[in-house]
Amino acid sequence: MALELKGVTTLTEGATASFLLIHGFGASYDELATLHELLSSQGHSCFSIQLAGHGSTPEEFRKSTWEDWYKSAKRGIDLVRTWNTKHVFVVGISMGGLLSLLLASEERDIDGLILLAPALQVPGSLYKLVPVLKYFMKWRDVDVEAAQEIYDVKRFKLHREPVSAYYELAKLQKMVKNRLKSVSIPTIIVQGTADKTIDPEGAQVIYEAISSDTKELHMIEGAEHVISCHSSREEAYPHIINFIAQIVD
């Protein structure tokens, strides 16, 4: 599909670090708005990207593939590089965490990787049947209001999701699992213990598999999947700020 670079940019004069922020599956850039605002307030420049097929309609989302999502992420990091700051970071939540890992496995001038609830593993036997289900089941309906009840910050969410997109997610997960050892840059992983969307154990798998000498894993007690929209971000974000300070200072 045709790729148009969309998102929100905050350029800070005198910034020494730039951040590419990548949202999750079926979401949009507002999913990471609270972290974008925090990083900007710390004097950093940020670009929160809207991935191909996202932030629009279920039909548009259905047309996109994981390769399209990754091409968006690559264009995003290329944009951030044009700002010519001393440091470049990539932030990814959920599926955005997988795209961030893939970027880190290929791009050698990223200084730090920040992963929130990376979607390496999805619980439940039904998800394993997605390669077959996509031929018989076109859509998965979503109760948007109920899905957002646990969050104090609301964000874009589709009322139905294409099952074929879950198959694209599964292919991306497989690709990332094969590339984890190629990730060697400083990395912080923040995972909620109350996450019911993805398997929290995936965070430990990533932590153990990547080759980074500098790496941190923080399990946030009671945190839900979209930490950036959950009250638990108040506990999670200081870990991220400390991680950044170790690299930038």
C-alpha positions as CSV (number, residue, x, y, z in Angstrom):
1,M,0.0,0.0,0.0
2,A,1.1,3.6,-0.5
3,L,3.0,4.9,2.5
4,E,2.5,8.4,3.7
5,L,4.5,9.6,6.7
6,K,2.1,10.7,9.4
7,G,2.5,11.6,13.0
8,V,3.2,14.3,15.6
9,T,6.5,16.1,15.8
10,T,7.9,18.2,18.6
11,L,11.3,19.8,17.9
12,T,13.1,21.3,20.8
13,E,15.8,23.9,20.3
14,G,19.2,22.7,21.5
15,A,18.0,19.0,22.0
16,T,20.9,16.5,22.2
17,A,18.6,13.5,21.8
18,S,15.8,12.6,19.4
19,F,13.1,10.0,19.9
20,L,11.0,7.9,17.5
21,L,7.9,6.7,19.2
22,I,6.0,3.7,17.7
23,H,2.5,2.8,18.8
24,G,0.9,-0.6,18.9
25,F,-1.4,-2.9,16.9
26,G,-4.5,-1.1,15.5
27,A,-3.7,2.0,17.5
28,S,-2.4,5.5,16.6
29,Y,0.2,8.0,17.8
30,D,-1.9,9.2,20.6
31,E,-1.2,5.9,22.4
32,L,2.2,7.3,23.4
33,A,1.1,10.9,23.9
34,T,1.9,11.0,27.6
35,L,5.5,9.8,27.1
36,H,5.9,12.1,24.1
37,E,4.9,15.0,26.3
38,L,7.2,13.9,29.1
39,L,10.2,13.5,26.8
40,S,9.6,16.9,25.2
41,S,9.4,18.5,28.6
42,Q,12.8,17.0,29.4
43,G,14.3,19.0,26.4
44,H,14.2,16.2,23.8
45,S,12.9,16.2,20.2
46,C,10.2,13.6,19.4
47,F,8.3,12.1,16.5
48,S,5.3,9.9,17.3
49,I,4.6,8.1,14.1
50,Q,1.3,6.8,12.8
51,L,2.0,3.5,11.1
52,A,0.7,2.5,7.7
53,G,-3.0,1.3,7.8
54,H,-3.4,2.6,11.3
55,G,-5.4,5.5,12.8
56,S,-8.1,5.2,10.1
57,T,-10.7,2.6,9.4
58,P,-10.8,-1.2,9.8
59,E,-10.9,-1.5,6.0
60,E,-7.7,0.5,5.7
61,F,-6.0,-1.5,8.4
62,R,-6.9,-4.7,6.6
63,K,-5.1,-3.6,3.5
64,S,-1.8,-3.2,5.4
65,T,0.9,-5.8,6.1
66,W,3.6,-6.1,8.7
67,E,6.1,-5.1,6.0
68,D,4.1,-1.8,5.5
69,W,4.3,-1.2,9.3
70,Y,8.0,-1.7,9.3
71,K,8.5,0.5,6.3
72,S,6.7,3.2,8.2
73,A,9.1,2.7,11.2
74,K,12.1,2.9,8.9
75,R,10.9,6.1,7.4
76,G,10.3,7.4,10.9
77,I,13.9,6.8,12.0
78,D,15.2,8.3,8.8
79,L,13.2,11.5,9.6
80,V,14.5,11.6,13.2
81,R,18.1,11.3,11.9
82,T,17.7,14.4,9.9
83,W,17.5,16.4,13.1
84,N,21.2,15.6,13.6
85,T,21.1,15.3,17.4
86,K,23.9,13.6,19.3
87,H,21.7,10.7,20.4
88,V,18.8,8.8,18.8
89,F,16.4,6.6,20.7
90,V,13.5,4.3,19.6
91,V,10.5,3.8,21.8
92,G,7.9,1.1,21.1
93,I,4.8,-0.1,22.8
94,S,3.3,-3.6,22.2
95,M,3.6,-4.3,18.5
96,G,5.6,-1.1,18.2
97,G,8.1,-2.8,20.5
98,L,8.5,-5.5,18.0
99,L,9.1,-3.0,15.2
100,S,11.6,-1.2,17.5
101,L,13.5,-4.5,18.1
102,L,13.6,-5.2,14.3
103,L,14.9,-1.6,13.7
104,A,17.6,-2.1,16.4
105,S,18.7,-5.4,14.8
106,E,19.3,-3.7,11.5
107,E,20.2,0.0,12.2
108,R,23.6,0.6,13.9
109,D,23.3,4.2,14.9
110,I,20.5,3.9,17.5
111,D,21.8,4.7,21.0
112,G,19.0,3.3,23.1
113,L,15.8,1.1,22.9
114,I,12.8,1.6,25.1
115,L,10.2,-1.2,25.1
116,L,6.8,-1.0,26.8
117,A,4.9,-4.3,27.0
118,P,6.5,-5.7,23.8
119,A,4.0,-8.1,22.1
120,L,6.3,-11.0,21.5
121,Q,3.8,-13.6,22.8
122,V,0.0,-13.5,22.9
123,P,-1.8,-15.9,25.3
124,G,-4.6,-18.2,24.4
125,S,-5.0,-21.1,22.0
126,L,-7.3,-19.2,19.7
127,Y,-4.5,-16.9,18.6
128,K,-2.5,-19.9,17.4
129,L,-5.3,-20.7,14.9
130,V,-5.2,-17.3,13.3
131,P,-3.4,-18.6,10.1
132,V,-6.5,-20.7,9.5
133,L,-9.2,-18.5,11.1
134,K,-8.4,-15.6,8.7
135,Y,-10.0,-17.7,5.9
136,F,-13.3,-18.1,7.8
137,M,-13.5,-15.1,10.0
138,K,-13.0,-11.6,8.6
139,W,-13.4,-9.4,11.6
140,R,-13.1,-9.4,15.4
141,D,-15.5,-7.0,17.1
142,V,-14.1,-4.8,19.9
143,D,-16.1,-3.1,22.7
144,V,-14.1,0.1,22.6
145,E,-15.8,1.6,25.7
146,A,-15.2,-1.5,27.8
147,A,-11.6,-1.9,26.6
148,Q,-10.8,1.6,27.8
149,E,-12.4,1.5,31.2
150,I,-9.2,0.6,33.0
151,Y,-7.3,3.5,31.5
152,D,-7.3,7.1,32.7
153,V,-6.1,8.4,29.3
154,K,-8.2,7.4,26.3
155,R,-6.7,6.8,22.9
156,F,-7.7,5.8,19.3
157,K,-9.1,2.3,19.1
158,L,-11.0,0.5,16.2
159,H,-14.4,-0.9,16.9
160,R,-13.5,-4.0,14.9
161,E,-10.2,-5.5,13.8
162,P,-9.4,-7.6,10.8
163,V,-8.3,-11.2,11.6
164,S,-5.9,-11.0,8.7
165,A,-4.0,-8.3,10.6
166,Y,-3.5,-10.7,13.5
167,Y,-1.8,-13.1,11.0
168,E,0.5,-10.2,10.0
169,L,1.3,-9.7,13.7
170,A,2.1,-13.4,14.1
171,K,4.5,-13.2,11.1
172,L,6.2,-10.1,12.7
173,Q,6.6,-12.0,16.0
174,K,8.3,-14.8,14.2
175,M,10.7,-12.5,12.4
176,V,11.6,-10.7,15.6
177,K,12.2,-13.9,17.6
178,N,14.8,-14.8,15.0
179,R,16.5,-11.4,15.3
180,L,16.7,-10.9,19.0
181,K,20.3,-11.9,19.3
182,S,21.2,-9.2,16.8
183,V,20.1,-6.5,19.2
184,S,23.1,-5.2,21.1
185,I,22.3,-1.6,22.0
186,P,21.3,-0.5,25.5
187,T,17.7,-1.5,26.2
188,I,15.1,-1.0,28.8
189,I,11.9,-3.2,29.0
190,V,8.9,-2.1,31.0
191,Q,6.2,-4.7,31.5
192,G,3.0,-4.7,33.5
193,T,2.2,-7.7,35.7
194,A,-1.6,-7.3,35.1
195,D,-1.2,-7.3,31.3
196,K,-3.9,-9.6,29.8
197,T,-3.4,-8.5,26.2
198,I,0.0,-10.1,25.7
199,D,2.0,-12.7,27.8
200,P,4.1,-10.8,30.3
201,E,6.7,-13.6,30.1
202,G,7.6,-12.4,26.7
203,A,9.4,-9.4,28.3
204,Q,11.7,-11.9,30.1
205,V,12.3,-13.8,26.9
206,I,13.4,-10.6,25.2
207,Y,15.6,-9.6,28.1
208,E,17.5,-12.9,28.1
209,A,17.8,-13.2,24.3
210,I,19.1,-9.8,23.3
211,S,22.9,-9.4,23.2
212,S,23.0,-5.9,24.9
213,D,25.5,-5.5,27.6
214,T,23.4,-2.8,29.1
215,K,19.8,-3.9,29.6
216,E,17.1,-3.5,32.2
217,L,13.8,-5.2,32.9
218,H,11.2,-3.6,35.1
219,M,8.0,-5.5,36.0
220,I,5.4,-2.9,37.1
221,E,3.0,-4.5,39.7
222,G,-0.6,-4.1,38.6
223,A,0.2,-2.3,35.4
224,E,-2.1,-3.0,32.4
225,H,-1.0,-3.5,28.8
226,V,-1.1,0.1,27.6
227,I,1.1,1.5,30.3
228,S,1.3,4.9,28.7
229,C,-2.4,5.3,29.2
230,H,-2.6,3.7,32.6
231,S,-2.0,5.3,36.0
232,S,0.9,2.9,36.5
233,R,3.0,5.1,34.1
234,E,3.7,7.2,37.2
235,E,5.8,4.3,38.4
236,A,7.1,3.3,35.0
237,Y,8.3,6.5,33.6
238,P,11.0,7.3,36.2
239,H,12.8,4.1,35.1
240,I,12.8,5.3,31.5
241,I,14.1,8.8,32.4
242,N,16.9,7.3,34.4
243,F,17.8,4.9,31.6
244,I,18.0,7.8,29.1
245,A,20.1,9.9,31.5
246,Q,22.7,7.2,31.7
247,I,23.2,7.4,27.9
248,V,22.7,11.2,27.3
249,D,24.7,12.5,30.3
